[in-house]
Amino acid sequence: MGTYVKKTDRRRYEDRSFSARAVHRDQADLHKLAEVLIRLTLQETGHSRAERRATETPETYRDPGTAAPGTKAGVSAPLVE
């Protein structure tokens, strides 16, 4: 059997040294961050509202004969003067 031949230039885990350094950056623009957060919130609210409305039954004009027992009859047509 032959000896082991290293095929890559990688160092073994035991031979590695890890370090961290601080990088100082400018302070974040809080106005822009707040605006982005508001836009994302409104967008998410719009999507969830659209999903909710898609599952609801639409409001329609109902025939008085189809009203549920014990409730007032719905409007059968729009009022025209």
PDB file with one MODEL, atoms N, CA, C and O in Angstrom:
MODEL        1
ATOM      1  N   MET A   1       0.828  -1.181   0.000  1.00  0.00           N
ATOM      2  CA  MET A   1       0.000   0.000   0.000  1.00  0.00           C
ATOM      3  C   MET A   1       0.870   1.241   0.000  1.00  0.00           C
ATOM      4  O   MET A   1       1.929   1.274   0.627  1.00  0.00           O
ATOM      5  N   GLY A   2       0.408   2.268  -0.716  1.00  0.00           N
ATOM      6  CA  GLY A   2       1.169   3.517  -0.790  1.00  0.00           C
ATOM      7  C   GLY A   2       0.836   4.452   0.359  1.00  0.00           C
ATOM      8  O   GLY A   2      -0.105   4.225   1.120  1.00  0.00           O
ATOM      9  N   THR A   3       1.605   5.477   0.462  1.00  0.00           N
ATOM     10  CA  THR A   3       1.359   6.474   1.502  1.00  0.00           C
ATOM     11  C   THR A   3       0.280   7.446   1.031  1.00  0.00           C
ATOM     12  O   THR A   3       0.028   7.586  -0.165  1.00  0.00           O
ATOM     13  N   TYR A   4      -0.351   8.113   2.001  1.00  0.00           N
ATOM     14  CA  TYR A   4      -1.423   9.060   1.694  1.00  0.00           C
ATOM     15  C   TYR A   4      -0.844  10.291   1.001  1.00  0.00           C
ATOM     16  O   TYR A   4       0.133  10.881   1.463  1.00  0.00           O
ATOM     17  N   VAL A   5      -1.461  10.661  -0.107  1.00  0.00           N
ATOM     18  CA  VAL A   5      -1.031  11.841  -0.853  1.00  0.00           C
ATOM     19  C   VAL A   5      -2.141  12.879  -0.758  1.00  0.00           C
ATOM     20  O   VAL A   5      -3.282  12.610  -1.134  1.00  0.00           O
ATOM     21  N   LYS A   6      -1.808  14.064  -0.254  1.00  0.00           N
ATOM     22  CA  LYS A   6      -2.794  15.139  -0.108  1.00  0.00           C
ATOM     23  C   LYS A   6      -3.142  15.670  -1.496  1.00  0.00           C
ATOM     24  O   LYS A   6      -2.256  15.967  -2.298  1.00  0.00           O
ATOM     25  N   LYS A   7      -4.465  15.788  -1.773  1.00  0.00           N
ATOM     26  CA  LYS A   7      -4.891  16.190  -3.102  1.00  0.00           C
ATOM     27  C   LYS A   7      -5.371  17.633  -3.165  1.00  0.00           C
ATOM     28  O   LYS A   7      -5.585  18.153  -4.260  1.00  0.00           O
ATOM     29  N   THR A   8      -5.546  18.294  -2.028  1.00  0.00           N
ATOM     30  CA  THR A   8      -5.995  19.689  -2.028  1.00  0.00           C
ATOM     31  C   THR A   8      -5.058  20.540  -1.195  1.00  0.00           C
ATOM     32  O   THR A   8      -4.214  20.021  -0.464  1.00  0.00           O
ATOM     33  N   ASP A   9      -5.215  21.859  -1.310  1.00  0.00           N
ATOM     34  CA  ASP A   9      -4.399  22.789  -0.526  1.00  0.00           C
ATOM     35  C   ASP A   9      -5.089  23.191   0.769  1.00  0.00           C
ATOM     36  O   ASP A   9      -4.618  24.099   1.455  1.00  0.00           O
ATOM     37  N   ARG A  10      -6.173  22.550   1.113  1.00  0.00           N
ATOM     38  CA  ARG A  10      -6.904  22.900   2.330  1.00  0.00           C
ATOM     39  C   ARG A  10      -6.129  22.475   3.567  1.00  0.00           C
ATOM     40  O   ARG A  10      -5.451  21.448   3.592  1.00  0.00           O
ATOM     41  N   ARG A  11      -6.261  23.324   4.609  1.00  0.00           N
ATOM     42  CA  ARG A  11      -5.655  22.961   5.891  1.00  0.00           C
ATOM     43  C   ARG A  11      -6.641  22.147   6.700  1.00  0.00           C
ATOM     44  O   ARG A  11      -7.852  22.295   6.536  1.00  0.00           O
ATOM     45  N   ARG A  12      -6.145  21.306   7.556  1.00  0.00           N
ATOM     46  CA  ARG A  12      -7.022  20.527   8.422  1.00  0.00           C
ATOM     47  C   ARG A  12      -7.681  21.451   9.426  1.00  0.00           C
ATOM     48  O   ARG A  12      -7.176  22.542   9.689  1.00  0.00           O
ATOM     49  N   TYR A  13      -8.804  21.029   9.990  1.00  0.00           N
ATOM     50  CA  TYR A  13      -9.547  21.839  10.952  1.00  0.00           C
ATOM     51  C   TYR A  13      -8.679  22.186  12.158  1.00  0.00           C
ATOM     52  O   TYR A  13      -8.737  23.310  12.657  1.00  0.00           O
ATOM     53  N   GLU A  14      -7.897  21.259  12.619  1.00  0.00           N
ATOM     54  CA  GLU A  14      -7.056  21.487  13.788  1.00  0.00           C
ATOM     55  C   GLU A  14      -5.990  22.546  13.515  1.00  0.00           C
ATOM     56  O   GLU A  14      -5.544  23.231  14.435  1.00  0.00           O
ATOM     57  N   ASP A  15      -5.585  22.681  12.260  1.00  0.00           N
ATOM     58  CA  ASP A  15      -4.535  23.627  11.904  1.00  0.00           C
ATOM     59  C   ASP A  15      -5.064  25.038  11.616  1.00  0.00           C
ATOM     60  O   ASP A  15      -4.279  25.975  11.473  1.00  0.00           O
ATOM     61  N   ARG A  16      -6.347  25.187  11.535  1.00  0.00           N
ATOM     62  CA  ARG A  16      -6.929  26.488  11.209  1.00  0.00           C
ATOM     63  C   ARG A  16      -6.983  27.384  12.430  1.00  0.00           C
ATOM     64  O   ARG A  16      -7.071  26.904  13.560  1.00  0.00           O
ATOM     65  N   SER A  17      -6.930  28.684  12.200  1.00  0.00           N
ATOM     66  CA  SER A  17      -7.120  29.646  13.295  1.00  0.00           C
ATOM     67  C   SER A  17      -8.239  30.608  12.878  1.00  0.00           C
ATOM     68  O   SER A  17      -8.263  31.098  11.750  1.00  0.00           O
ATOM     69  N   PHE A  18      -9.143  30.861  13.789  1.00  0.00           N
ATOM     70  CA  PHE A  18     -10.295  31.719  13.515  1.00  0.00           C
ATOM     71  C   PHE A  18     -10.156  33.023  14.283  1.00  0.00           C
ATOM     72  O   PHE A  18      -9.675  33.030  15.416  1.00  0.00           O
ATOM     73  N   SER A  19     -10.572  34.116  13.679  1.00  0.00           N
ATOM     74  CA  SER A  19     -10.560  35.408  14.348  1.00  0.00           C
ATOM     75  C   SER A  19     -11.737  36.241  13.842  1.00  0.00           C
ATOM     76  O   SER A  19     -12.319  35.964  12.793  1.00  0.00           O
ATOM     77  N   ALA A  20     -12.064  37.262  14.616  1.00  0.00           N
ATOM     78  CA  ALA A  20     -13.134  38.178  14.237  1.00  0.00           C
ATOM     79  C   ALA A  20     -12.617  39.588  14.406  1.00  0.00           C
ATOM     80  O   ALA A  20     -11.843  39.868  15.321  1.00  0.00           O
ATOM     81  N   ARG A  21     -13.043  40.479  13.526  1.00  0.00           N
ATOM     82  CA  ARG A  21     -12.632  41.871  13.661  1.00  0.00           C
ATOM     83  C   ARG A  21     -13.848  42.770  13.490  1.00  0.00           C
ATOM     84  O   ARG A  21     -14.779  42.442  12.754  1.00  0.00           O
ATOM     85  N   ALA A  22     -13.828  43.883  14.163  1.00  0.00           N
ATOM     86  CA  ALA A  22     -14.937  44.828  14.114  1.00  0.00           C
ATOM     87  C   ALA A  22     -14.795  45.720  12.889  1.00  0.00           C
ATOM     88  O   ALA A  22     -13.705  46.198  12.571  1.00  0.00           O
ATOM     89  N   VAL A  23     -15.905  45.934  12.214  1.00  0.00           N
ATOM     90  CA  VAL A  23     -15.930  46.852  11.082  1.00  0.00           C
ATOM     91  C   VAL A  23     -16.901  47.959  11.450  1.00  0.00           C
ATOM     92  O   VAL A  23     -18.098  47.710  11.599  1.00  0.00           O
ATOM     93  N   HIS A  24     -16.410  49.162  11.597  1.00  0.00           N
ATOM     94  CA  HIS A  24     -17.249  50.286  11.970  1.00  0.00           C
ATOM     95  C   HIS A  24     -17.936  50.837  10.721  1.00  0.00           C
ATOM     96  O   HIS A  24     -17.296  51.117   9.707  1.00  0.00           O
ATOM     97  N   ARG A  25     -19.237  50.982  10.824  1.00  0.00           N
ATOM     98  CA  ARG A  25     -20.034  51.469   9.697  1.00  0.00           C
ATOM     99  C   ARG A  25     -20.808  52.702  10.122  1.00  0.00           C
ATOM    100  O   ARG A  25     -20.947  52.987  11.311  1.00  0.00           O
ATOM    101  N   ASP A  26     -21.313  53.432   9.132  1.00  0.00           N
ATOM    102  CA  ASP A  26     -22.154  54.589   9.430  1.00  0.00           C
ATOM    103  C   ASP A  26     -23.442  54.123  10.085  1.00  0.00           C
ATOM    104  O   ASP A  26     -23.886  52.991   9.891  1.00  0.00           O
ATOM    105  N   GLN A  27     -24.038  55.029  10.872  1.00  0.00           N
ATOM    106  CA  GLN A  27     -25.289  54.678  11.541  1.00  0.00           C
ATOM    107  C   GLN A  27     -26.400  54.512  10.504  1.00  0.00           C
ATOM    108  O   GLN A  27     -26.434  55.230   9.504  1.00  0.00           O
ATOM    109  N   ALA A  28     -27.291  53.579  10.743  1.00  0.00           N
ATOM    110  CA  ALA A  28     -28.382  53.297   9.810  1.00  0.00           C
ATOM    111  C   ALA A  28     -29.342  54.477   9.737  1.00  0.00           C
ATOM    112  O   ALA A  28     -29.539  55.191  10.720  1.00  0.00           O
ATOM    113  N   ASP A  29     -29.944  54.678   8.549  1.00  0.00           N
ATOM    114  CA  ASP A  29     -30.933  55.741   8.365  1.00  0.00           C
ATOM    115  C   ASP A  29     -32.268  55.212   8.883  1.00  0.00           C
ATOM    116  O   ASP A  29     -32.944  54.444   8.198  1.00  0.00           O
ATOM    117  N   LEU A  30     -32.642  55.619  10.078  1.00  0.00           N
ATOM    118  CA  LEU A  30     -33.859  55.102  10.710  1.00  0.00           C
ATOM    119  C   LEU A  30     -35.114  55.515   9.962  1.00  0.00           C
ATOM    120  O   LEU A  30     -36.111  54.794   9.989  1.00  0.00           O
ATOM    121  N   HIS A  31     -35.084  56.659   9.297  1.00  0.00           N
ATOM    122  CA  HIS A  31     -36.254  57.089   8.522  1.00  0.00           C
ATOM    123  C   HIS A  31     -36.525  56.109   7.381  1.00  0.00           C
ATOM    124  O   HIS A  31     -37.667  55.706   7.161  1.00  0.00           O
ATOM    125  N   LYS A  32     -35.470  55.729   6.657  1.00  0.00           N
ATOM    126  CA  LYS A  32     -35.638  54.773   5.550  1.00  0.00           C
ATOM    127  C   LYS A  32     -36.060  53.400   6.061  1.00  0.00           C
ATOM    128  O   LYS A  32     -36.916  52.745   5.466  1.00  0.00           O
ATOM    129  N   LEU A  33     -35.455  52.967   7.167  1.00  0.00           N
ATOM    130  CA  LEU A  33     -35.822  51.663   7.727  1.00  0.00           C
ATOM    131  C   LEU A  33     -37.281  51.639   8.161  1.00  0.00           C
ATOM    132  O   LEU A  33     -37.980  50.653   7.925  1.00  0.00           O
ATOM    133  N   ALA A  34     -37.750  52.719   8.795  1.00  0.00           N
ATOM    134  CA  ALA A  34     -39.142  52.787   9.222  1.00  0.00           C
ATOM    135  C   ALA A  34     -40.074  52.778   8.021  1.00  0.00           C
ATOM    136  O   ALA A  34     -41.119  52.128   8.048  1.00  0.00           O
ATOM    137  N   GLU A  35     -39.701  53.495   6.969  1.00  0.00           N
ATOM    138  CA  GLU A  35     -40.536  53.537   5.763  1.00  0.00           C
ATOM    139  C   GLU A  35     -40.642  52.155   5.125  1.00  0.00           C
ATOM    140  O   GLU A  35     -41.726  51.743   4.710  1.00  0.00           O
ATOM    141  N   VAL A  36     -39.533  51.446   5.046  1.00  0.00           N
ATOM    142  CA  VAL A  36     -39.540  50.093   4.469  1.00  0.00           C
ATOM    143  C   VAL A  36     -40.396  49.160   5.316  1.00  0.00           C
ATOM    144  O   VAL A  36     -41.167  48.366   4.778  1.00  0.00           O
ATOM    145  N   LEU A  37     -40.265  49.252   6.635  1.00  0.00           N
ATOM    146  CA  LEU A  37     -41.058  48.408   7.521  1.00  0.00           C
ATOM    147  C   LEU A  37     -42.550  48.686   7.354  1.00  0.00           C
ATOM    148  O   LEU A  37     -43.351  47.751   7.322  1.00  0.00           O
ATOM    149  N   ILE A  38     -42.929  49.949   7.247  1.00  0.00           N
ATOM    150  CA  ILE A  38     -44.339  50.302   7.046  1.00  0.00           C
ATOM    151  C   ILE A  38     -44.835  49.766   5.713  1.00  0.00           C
ATOM    152  O   ILE A  38     -45.934  49.217   5.636  1.00  0.00           O
ATOM    153  N   ARG A  39     -44.033  49.921   4.659  1.00  0.00           N
ATOM    154  CA  ARG A  39     -44.451  49.420   3.338  1.00  0.00           C
ATOM    155  C   ARG A  39     -44.625  47.902   3.335  1.00  0.00           C
ATOM    156  O   ARG A  39     -45.590  47.385   2.773  1.00  0.00           O
ATOM    157  N   LEU A  40     -43.689  47.192   3.963  1.00  0.00           N
ATOM    158  CA  LEU A  40     -43.808  45.735   4.028  1.00  0.00           C
ATOM    159  C   LEU A  40     -45.037  45.312   4.828  1.00  0.00           C
ATOM    160  O   LEU A  40     -45.722  44.357   4.460  1.00  0.00           O
ATOM    161  N   THR A  41     -45.315  46.018   5.916  1.00  0.00           N
ATOM    162  CA  THR A  41     -46.485  45.700   6.734  1.00  0.00           C
ATOM    163  C   THR A  41     -47.764  45.928   5.949  1.00  0.00           C
ATOM    164  O   THR A  41     -48.667  45.092   5.985  1.00  0.00           O
ATOM    165  N   LEU A  42     -47.858  47.055   5.234  1.00  0.00           N
ATOM    166  CA  LEU A  42     -49.051  47.340   4.432  1.00  0.00           C
ATOM    167  C   LEU A  42     -49.209  46.327   3.302  1.00  0.00           C
ATOM    168  O   LEU A  42     -50.324  45.912   2.987  1.00  0.00           O
ATOM    169  N   GLN A  43     -48.100  45.932   2.700  1.00  0.00           N
ATOM    170  CA  GLN A  43     -48.160  44.933   1.629  1.00  0.00           C
ATOM    171  C   GLN A  43     -48.661  43.599   2.166  1.00  0.00           C
ATOM    172  O   GLN A  43     -49.511  42.958   1.547  1.00  0.00           O
ATOM    173  N   GLU A  44     -48.137  43.178   3.319  1.00  0.00           N
ATOM    174  CA  GLU A  44     -48.565  41.915   3.924  1.00  0.00           C
ATOM    175  C   GLU A  44     -50.029  41.979   4.335  1.00  0.00           C
ATOM    176  O   GLU A  44     -50.769  41.009   4.175  1.00  0.00           O
ATOM    177  N   THR A  45     -50.443  43.125   4.864  1.00  0.00           N
ATOM    178  CA  THR A  45     -51.847  43.296   5.247  1.00  0.00           C
ATOM    179  C   THR A  45     -52.743  43.191   4.025  1.00  0.00           C
ATOM    180  O   THR A  45     -53.811  42.582   4.084  1.00  0.00           O
ATOM    181  N   GLY A  46     -52.315  43.780   2.920  1.00  0.00           N
ATOM    182  CA  GLY A  46     -53.097  43.704   1.681  1.00  0.00           C
ATOM    183  C   GLY A  46     -53.232  42.279   1.184  1.00  0.00           C
ATOM    184  O   GLY A  46     -54.310  41.872   0.751  1.00  0.00           O
ATOM    185  N   HIS A  47     -52.136  41.505   1.244  1.00  0.00           N
ATOM    186  CA  HIS A  47     -52.193  40.111   0.797  1.00  0.00           C
ATOM    187  C   HIS A  47     -53.123  39.287   1.692  1.00  0.00           C
ATOM    188  O   HIS A  47     -53.937  38.509   1.195  1.00  0.00           O
ATOM    189  N   SER A  48     -53.001  39.458   2.999  1.00  0.00           N
ATOM    190  CA  SER A  48     -53.840  38.666   3.896  1.00  0.00           C
ATOM    191  C   SER A  48     -55.303  39.076   3.776  1.00  0.00           C
ATOM    192  O   SER A  48     -56.195  38.234   3.882  1.00  0.00           O
ATOM    193  N   ARG A  49     -55.557  40.371   3.555  1.00  0.00           N
ATOM    194  CA  ARG A  49     -56.942  40.834   3.368  1.00  0.00           C
ATOM    195  C   ARG A  49     -57.531  40.239   2.086  1.00  0.00           C
ATOM    196  O   ARG A  49     -58.692  39.830   2.064  1.00  0.00           O
ATOM    197  N   ALA A  50     -56.729  40.194   1.023  1.00  0.00           N
ATOM    198  CA  ALA A  50     -57.209  39.623  -0.239  1.00  0.00           C
ATOM    199  C   ALA A  50     -57.508  38.130  -0.070  1.00  0.00           C
ATOM    200  O   ALA A  50     -58.503  37.636  -0.600  1.00  0.00           O
ATOM    201  N   GLU A  51     -56.655  37.413   0.661  1.00  0.00           N
ATOM    202  CA  GLU A  51     -56.892  35.985   0.896  1.00  0.00           C
ATOM    203  C   GLU A  51     -58.161  35.766   1.719  1.00  0.00           C
ATOM    204  O   GLU A  51     -58.941  34.854   1.445  1.00  0.00           O
ATOM    205  N   ARG A  52     -58.358  36.623   2.739  1.00  0.00           N
ATOM    206  CA  ARG A  52     -59.554  36.502   3.566  1.00  0.00           C
ATOM    207  C   ARG A  52     -60.809  36.767   2.752  1.00  0.00           C
ATOM    208  O   ARG A  52     -61.799  36.045   2.872  1.00  0.00           O
ATOM    209  N   ARG A  53     -60.766  37.803   1.925  1.00  0.00           N
ATOM    210  CA  ARG A  53     -61.947  38.146   1.126  1.00  0.00           C
ATOM    211  C   ARG A  53     -62.242  37.090   0.069  1.00  0.00           C
ATOM    212  O   ARG A  53     -63.397  36.903  -0.314  1.00  0.00           O
ATOM    213  N   ALA A  54     -61.217  36.403  -0.403  1.00  0.00           N
ATOM    214  CA  ALA A  54     -61.437  35.362  -1.410  1.00  0.00           C
ATOM    215  C   ALA A  54     -62.202  34.184  -0.810  1.00  0.00           C
ATOM    216  O   ALA A  54     -62.942  33.504  -1.521  1.00  0.00           O
ATOM    217  N   THR A  55     -62.031  33.934   0.497  1.00  0.00           N
ATOM    218  CA  THR A  55     -62.714  32.800   1.114  1.00  0.00           C
ATOM    219  C   THR A  55     -64.108  33.164   1.627  1.00  0.00           C
ATOM    220  O   THR A  55     -64.933  32.281   1.862  1.00  0.00           O
ATOM    221  N   GLU A  56     -64.375  34.476   1.803  1.00  0.00           N
ATOM    222  CA  GLU A  56     -65.690  34.888   2.295  1.00  0.00           C
ATOM    223  C   GLU A  56     -66.725  34.817   1.184  1.00  0.00           C
ATOM    224  O   GLU A  56     -66.400  34.898  -0.001  1.00  0.00           O
ATOM    225  N   THR A  57     -67.980  34.663   1.595  1.00  0.00           N
ATOM    226  CA  THR A  57     -69.057  34.729   0.614  1.00  0.00           C
ATOM    227  C   THR A  57     -69.300  36.194   0.285  1.00  0.00           C
ATOM    228  O   THR A  57     -69.322  37.026   1.192  1.00  0.00           O
ATOM    229  N   PRO A  58     -69.482  36.530  -0.976  1.00  0.00           N
ATOM    230  CA  PRO A  58     -69.638  37.926  -1.353  1.00  0.00           C
ATOM    231  C   PRO A  58     -70.971  38.500  -0.872  1.00  0.00           C
ATOM    232  O   PRO A  58     -71.964  37.783  -0.750  1.00  0.00           O
ATOM    233  N   GLU A  59     -70.972  39.807  -0.602  1.00  0.00           N
ATOM    234  CA  GLU A  59     -72.217  40.475  -0.231  1.00  0.00           C
ATOM    235  C   GLU A  59     -73.007  40.689  -1.504  1.00  0.00           C
ATOM    236  O   GLU A  59     -72.524  41.323  -2.442  1.00  0.00           O
ATOM    237  N   THR A  60     -74.210  40.167  -1.540  1.00  0.00           N
ATOM    238  CA  THR A  60     -75.056  40.323  -2.726  1.00  0.00           C
ATOM    239  C   THR A  60     -76.442  40.739  -2.287  1.00  0.00           C
ATOM    240  O   THR A  60     -76.788  40.646  -1.109  1.00  0.00           O
ATOM    241  N   TYR A  61     -77.227  41.196  -3.232  1.00  0.00           N
ATOM    242  CA  TYR A  61     -78.620  41.493  -2.946  1.00  0.00           C
ATOM    243  C   TYR A  61     -79.354  40.166  -2.860  1.00  0.00           C
ATOM    244  O   TYR A  61     -79.220  39.321  -3.745  1.00  0.00           O
ATOM    245  N   ARG A  62     -80.112  39.985  -1.820  1.00  0.00           N
ATOM    246  CA  ARG A  62     -80.779  38.704  -1.615  1.00  0.00           C
ATOM    247  C   ARG A  62     -82.278  38.862  -1.801  1.00  0.00           C
ATOM    248  O   ARG A  62     -82.849  39.918  -1.529  1.00  0.00           O
ATOM    249  N   ASP A  63     -82.882  37.827  -2.255  1.00  0.00           N
ATOM    250  CA  ASP A  63     -84.326  37.769  -2.417  1.00  0.00           C
ATOM    251  C   ASP A  63     -84.955  37.590  -1.031  1.00  0.00           C
ATOM    252  O   ASP A  63     -84.434  36.819  -0.225  1.00  0.00           O
ATOM    253  N   PRO A  64     -86.074  38.290  -0.729  1.00  0.00           N
ATOM    254  CA  PRO A  64     -86.688  38.141   0.594  1.00  0.00           C
ATOM    255  C   PRO A  64     -87.060  36.691   0.916  1.00  0.00           C
ATOM    256  O   PRO A  64     -87.118  36.324   2.089  1.00  0.00           O
ATOM    257  N   GLY A  65     -87.304  35.888  -0.067  1.00  0.00           N
ATOM    258  CA  GLY A  65     -87.689  34.504   0.163  1.00  0.00           C
ATOM    259  C   GLY A  65     -86.518  33.630   0.597  1.00  0.00           C
ATOM    260  O   GLY A  65     -86.735  32.535   1.115  1.00  0.00           O
ATOM    261  N   THR A  66     -85.304  34.079   0.403  1.00  0.00           N
ATOM    262  CA  THR A  66     -84.144  33.266   0.749  1.00  0.00           C
ATOM    263  C   THR A  66     -83.519  33.660   2.076  1.00  0.00           C
ATOM    264  O   THR A  66     -82.468  33.133   2.441  1.00  0.00           O
ATOM    265  N   ALA A  67     -84.151  34.585   2.813  1.00  0.00           N
ATOM    266  CA  ALA A  67     -83.591  35.006   4.102  1.00  0.00           C
ATOM    267  C   ALA A  67     -83.680  33.860   5.092  1.00  0.00           C
ATOM    268  O   ALA A  67     -84.606  33.051   5.033  1.00  0.00           O
ATOM    269  N   ALA A  68     -82.730  33.792   5.992  1.00  0.00           N
ATOM    270  CA  ALA A  68     -82.712  32.744   7.001  1.00  0.00           C
ATOM    271  C   ALA A  68     -83.868  32.942   7.967  1.00  0.00           C
ATOM    272  O   ALA A  68     -84.244  34.081   8.244  1.00  0.00           O
ATOM    273  N   PRO A  69     -84.443  31.860   8.487  1.00  0.00           N
ATOM    274  CA  PRO A  69     -85.563  31.990   9.418  1.00  0.00           C
ATOM    275  C   PRO A  69     -85.154  32.785  10.653  1.00  0.00           C
ATOM    276  O   PRO A  69     -84.074  32.580  11.208  1.00  0.00           O
ATOM    277  N   GLY A  70     -86.023  33.688  11.071  1.00  0.00           N
ATOM    278  CA  GLY A  70     -85.768  34.474  12.267  1.00  0.00           C
ATOM    279  C   GLY A  70     -84.950  35.725  12.008  1.00  0.00           C
ATOM    280  O   GLY A  70     -84.620  36.444  12.951  1.00  0.00           O
ATOM    281  N   THR A  71     -84.613  36.005  10.755  1.00  0.00           N
ATOM    282  CA  THR A  71     -83.879  37.220  10.434  1.00  0.00           C
ATOM    283  C   THR A  71     -84.721  38.079   9.524  1.00  0.00           C
ATOM    284  O   THR A  71     -85.704  37.615   8.946  1.00  0.00           O
ATOM    285  N   LYS A  72     -84.332  39.337   9.397  1.00  0.00           N
ATOM    286  CA  LYS A  72     -85.053  40.243   8.498  1.00  0.00           C
ATOM    287  C   LYS A  72     -84.719  39.874   7.072  1.00  0.00           C
ATOM    288  O   LYS A  72     -83.638  39.360   6.785  1.00  0.00           O
ATOM    289  N   ALA A  73     -85.643  40.136   6.193  1.00  0.00           N
ATOM    290  CA  ALA A  73     -85.441  39.830   4.791  1.00  0.00           C
ATOM    291  C   ALA A  73     -84.412  40.784   4.194  1.00  0.00           C
ATOM    292  O   ALA A  73     -84.348  41.953   4.573  1.00  0.00           O
ATOM    293  N   GLY A  74     -83.606  40.281   3.259  1.00  0.00           N
ATOM    294  CA  GLY A  74     -82.601  41.113   2.613  1.00  0.00           C
ATOM    295  C   GLY A  74     -83.236  42.004   1.553  1.00  0.00           C
ATOM    296  O   GLY A  74     -84.425  41.875   1.264  1.00  0.00           O
ATOM    297  N   VAL A  75     -82.463  42.889   0.984  1.00  0.00           N
ATOM    298  CA  VAL A  75     -82.939  43.775  -0.064  1.00  0.00           C
ATOM    299  C   VAL A  75     -82.911  42.994  -1.360  1.00  0.00           C
ATOM    300  O   VAL A  75     -81.915  42.343  -1.677  1.00  0.00           O
ATOM    301  N   SER A  76     -83.998  43.056  -2.110  1.00  0.00           N
ATOM    302  CA  SER A  76     -84.051  42.293  -3.346  1.00  0.00           C
ATOM    303  C   SER A  76     -83.536  43.085  -4.529  1.00  0.00           C
ATOM    304  O   SER A  76     -83.123  42.498  -5.529  1.00  0.00           O
ATOM    305  N   ALA A  77     -83.553  44.420  -4.439  1.00  0.00           N
ATOM    306  CA  ALA A  77     -83.052  45.255  -5.526  1.00  0.00           C
ATOM    307  C   ALA A  77     -82.647  46.584  -4.939  1.00  0.00           C
ATOM    308  O   ALA A  77     -83.115  46.953  -3.862  1.00  0.00           O
ATOM    309  N   PRO A  78     -81.778  47.318  -5.630  1.00  0.00           N
ATOM    310  CA  PRO A  78     -81.383  48.614  -5.125  1.00  0.00           C
ATOM    311  C   PRO A  78     -82.552  49.597  -5.170  1.00  0.00           C
ATOM    312  O   PRO A  78     -83.416  49.513  -6.043  1.00  0.00           O
ATOM    313  N   LEU A  79     -82.565  50.506  -4.237  1.00  0.00           N
ATOM    314  CA  LEU A  79     -83.631  51.499  -4.198  1.00  0.00           C
ATOM    315  C   LEU A  79     -83.397  52.543  -5.260  1.00  0.00           C
ATOM    316  O   LEU A  79     -82.301  53.097  -5.355  1.00  0.00           O
ATOM    317  N   VAL A  80     -84.411  52.824  -6.063  1.00  0.00           N
ATOM    318  CA  VAL A  80     -84.334  53.820  -7.116  1.00  0.00           C
ATOM    319  C   VAL A  80     -85.437  54.824  -6.881  1.00  0.00           C
ATOM    320  O   VAL A  80     -86.598  54.442  -6.738  1.00  0.00           O
ATOM    321  N   GLU A  81     -85.102  56.091  -6.837  1.00  0.00           N
ATOM    322  CA  GLU A  81     -86.120  57.102  -6.608  1.00  0.00           C
ATOM    323  C   GLU A  81     -86.590  57.683  -7.912  1.00  0.00           C
ATOM    324  O   GLU A  81     -87.455  58.558  -7.921  1.00  0.00           O
TER     325      GLU A  81
ENDMDL
END
